Amino acid sequence: MSVHRKDIKLITTHQLQAMKERGEKISMLTAYDFSMASILDGAGIDVLLVGDSASNVMAGHTTTLPITLDQMIYHASSVIRAVKRAFVVVDLPFGSYQGNSSEALRSAIRIMKESGAHGIKLEGGSEIKDSVIRILSAGVPVMGHLGLTPQSIYKFGTYTVRAKEEQEAKKLLEDALLLEEIGCFALVLEKIPSELARQVAEGLRIPVIGIGAGPAVDGQVLVTHDLLGITKEFKPRFLRRYADLNDTMTKAVSEYITDVKSRDFPSLEEAY
Ligand code: KIV
């Protein structure tokens, strides 16, 4: 079933499921604002993630922990206003769902109601089971997130590859099965060994989207600012840069400064 908005068809969870079933890879990128979301949606991206990585990329924090629910709603509303086709998922920020399923439901409903998003994502497995069940019971599509879960950075202590040891890999497999069983429509796996990601993707019916999880999953997600080379210092092995916009933008701005200082800009043709 497709959801129609005017004459434009939005991607649905059913279509994402069908893509997995026919072996078509799912493309997913982050977006936090109207202009970028318009470009990504126009280019044909399948899923846009209003990630809590906005905390790093947009606000300059060193972790995802400080971003608030109100700030996530602001970013999500801006993205939603731009989107004609993509399925838009919004991260529930740290502290808005852990440990209290009523609060989790309230947070998810605020995001859906106030931003118009199509689904939410949260980090963790069995520890957040009650919150996931409660949100799903309200008809809100939920995407899981396992492996490296940046909201737990102070527990892990580093951003290195997760689930390399047998015990952690076993828990990740169990959590993935649990999230599917309770009704999540998709799962993100971040920074885990490719072989483990392959086992999860093959063992689940729902789409599994990887970031640093190798090729044997059902789709890929990256942070758009990393892919476009706007952020420069972040160079993990899994990142492929498709442009060097930091250099391009710096050059353009330098030229503008030179033109202003030299009085070359504005010319008579650029004035009224
Ligand atoms: O917040 C985010 O950008 C994410 C992706 C890295 C999957 O969760």
Boltz pocket constraint, residues with backbone or C-beta under 6 A from the ligand:
constraints:
  - pocket:
      binder: B
      contacts: [[A, 30], [A, 49], [A, 50], [A, 51], [A, 52], [A, 53], [A, 54], [A, 91], [A, 188], [A, 190], [A, 211], [A, 221], [A, 222], [A, 223]]
      max_distance: 6.0
